[in-house]
Amino acid sequence: MKKKYMQIVAGITALVLSAGFTYYFAESRNNDTISADAELTETAEQNEPYAVKTDSALTATKAETVYVNADASGNTEQIIVSDWLKNPDSAGVIEDISNLSDIKNVKGNEGFSNEDGKLTWNANGADIYYQGYSSEQLPVSMNITYKLDGKDISAD
């Protein structure tokens, strides 16, 4: 009888501890989600797509992603910019402004003309995805260091 009683008490204790840890974990995840959402909102406001001129009365929008290839120290070697011209109204022509070099359409066969940074895309109703290289200075910088057992080491 005493053994059965101890098993029941141990089971109830395990259940209570499990419920407590589950509640604690759920609350901590909820707090993490709130702070992550706050950071995400701040980022989204800074990277809001902007209007691009089309041949219709309505406008397309542009979303831009910047990729940085860096060396082992964090020095910039190459900046690749990927743009997405969203064409919700299926406009035939989209005009955009860009200072990128070596611009390529990466998804589709739509052609474009480039007159001093003014791009005119023959969209034919499609979204435009293009990439190019930027020589602009980045708004952020980084320095990468490597440590082993608390001592600085080289990347090699």
C-alpha positions in Angstrom: 0.0 0.0 0.0 2.8 2.4 0.9 4.6 1.7 -2.4 1.4 2.4 -4.4 0.9 5.7 -2.4 4.5 6.8 -3.2 3.9 6.1 -6.9 0.8 8.2 -6.9 2.6 11.1 -5.1 5.5 10.8 -7.5 3.2 10.9 -10.5 1.3 14.0 -9.2 4.6 15.7 -8.4 5.9 15.0 -12.0 2.6 16.3 -13.4 2.7 19.5 -11.4 6.3 20.2 -12.3 5.6 19.5 -15.9 2.7 21.9 -15.9 4.8 24.6 -14.2 7.7 24.3 -16.6 5.3 24.2 -19.6 3.6 27.5 -18.3 7.0 29.1 -17.7 8.3 28.1 -21.2 5.1 29.4 -22.8 5.4 32.7 -21.1 9.0 33.1 -21.9 8.3 32.3 -25.6 5.4 34.8 -25.5 7.8 37.5 -24.3 10.4 36.6 -26.9 7.8 36.8 -29.6 6.7 40.2 -28.5 10.3 41.6 -28.6 11.0 39.8 -31.9 7.8 41.3 -33.4 8.9 44.8 -32.2 12.2 44.3 -34.0 10.5 43.0 -37.1 8.1 45.9 -37.2 11.0 48.4 -36.9 12.8 46.6 -39.8 9.7 46.4 -41.9 9.1 50.1 -41.6 12.6 50.9 -42.7 12.4 48.6 -45.7 8.9 49.5 -46.9 8.6 48.9 -50.7 8.3 52.2 -52.6 6.3 53.1 -55.7 7.7 52.6 -59.2 6.1 54.4 -62.2 4.1 52.3 -64.7 2.3 53.0 -68.0 -1.0 52.8 -66.2 -2.5 55.2 -63.6 -1.6 52.8 -60.8 1.9 52.0 -59.6 4.1 49.0 -59.0 6.2 48.6 -55.9 9.8 47.7 -55.5 11.4 45.4 -52.9 15.2 45.4 -52.6 17.6 42.9 -51.0 21.3 43.6 -50.6 23.8 40.8 -50.4 27.4 41.5 -49.2 30.3 39.2 -49.9 33.0 39.9 -47.4 36.5 38.5 -46.7 37.4 36.8 -43.5 38.0 40.1 -41.7 34.6 41.5 -42.7 35.8 43.8 -45.4 33.4 44.2 -48.3 34.4 42.5 -51.5 31.2 42.6 -53.5 27.7 44.1 -53.1 24.9 42.4 -55.1 21.5 44.0 -55.1 18.4 42.0 -56.0 15.3 44.0 -56.9 11.7 42.8 -57.3 9.4 45.1 -59.2 5.9 44.0 -58.2 3.4 44.6 -61.0 -0.1 44.1 -59.4 -1.9 45.8 -62.3 -0.1 43.8 -65.0 1.3 47.0 -66.6 3.1 46.7 -69.9 5.9 49.1 -69.1 7.6 49.8 -65.7 10.0 52.6 -65.1 12.6 52.4 -62.3 15.6 54.3 -61.2 18.8 52.4 -60.3 22.5 53.1 -60.1 23.5 49.4 -60.3 26.0 48.1 -62.9 25.8 44.8 -64.9 22.0 44.6 -64.5 20.5 41.3 -65.4 16.9 40.0 -65.5 17.1 36.9 -63.3 13.6 35.6 -63.8 12.0 36.0 -67.2 12.9 37.3 -70.6 11.6 40.9 -70.3 14.0 43.4 -71.8 14.9 46.9 -70.6 16.6 50.1 -71.6 19.0 52.0 -69.3 19.3 55.8 -69.9 21.6 57.3 -67.2 20.1 55.1 -64.4 16.5 55.3 -65.6 15.4 51.7 -66.4 12.4 51.1 -68.6 11.3 47.5 -68.5 9.0 45.9 -71.0 7.1 44.0 -68.3 4.3 42.6 -70.5 2.2 42.3 -67.3 4.8 40.3 -65.3 6.7 41.1 -62.2 10.4 41.9 -62.8 13.2 40.4 -60.9 16.7 41.8 -61.6 20.1 41.9 -60.0 23.1 44.2 -60.3 26.3 45.3 -58.6 26.6 48.3 -56.4 29.6 50.4 -55.7 27.9 52.5 -53.0 29.2 52.6 -49.4 27.3 50.4 -47.0 25.4 52.1 -44.2 26.9 49.6 -41.7 30.3 48.1 -41.1 31.6 45.0 -39.2 34.8 43.7 -37.9 35.2 39.9 -37.6 37.7 38.5 -35.1 38.5 34.9 -34.3 39.4 33.6 -30.8 40.5 30.3 -29.6 40.9 29.7 -25.8 40.5 33.5 -25.3 43.3 34.4 -27.6 43.1 36.1 -31.0 43.9 33.9 -34.0 44.0 34.5 -37.7 41.2 33.3 -40.0 43.7 31.1 -41.8 
